[in-house]
Amino acid sequence: MASPKDLMPAFVTIRRFWRRMVVPPKPVEKDDGALRFGVLGADPIAEVCFLKPAKLHPDVFVESIAATDKKEAEKLATKYGIRQALGDYQLLIDDDRITALYICVPEHERFE
C-alpha cells in the first residue's frame, strides 16, 4: 500500500489541474479603453482558451456570449461575469458595443 508521502505528487497534479480547469481566475481591473469582445459559442474550448485568459488581461473585456443553446451561454456568463448571454449569434454580431469577436463554434457552423 502506498504511503501518504508517495501520493503527494499525484495530489499536487490534481490540485494544479483543478485550479486551471475548474476554478475561475480572479479578475483584474479593466482599462477604460479595453477591447470589448463578444464570444460566439459556449464550447469548453472557449473557456480554456479565451474566457480564463481574458479575465487576467486588463485590455480585454468580454461583453457578451452567444450560443445556439442559451442555457450554456448563461452558465458561462454567470461563471465569468459576462453581462449578456444570447441564444442567437446574429444578435451578438449586430451589437454595436462589441469591438471584436472570438469565434468558438464548430467549423461546419461557421458558414452560417
Salt bridges, closest charged atoms under 4 A:
GLU47 OE2 - LYS79 NZ 2.61
GLU63 OE1 - ARG36 NH1 3.18
GLU63 OE2 - ARG83 NH1 3.59
GLU63 OE2 - ARG97 NH1 3.07
GLU72 OE2 - LYS75 NZ 3.43
ASP95 OD2 - ARG97 NH2 2.70
GLU109 OE2 - HIS108 NE2 3.93
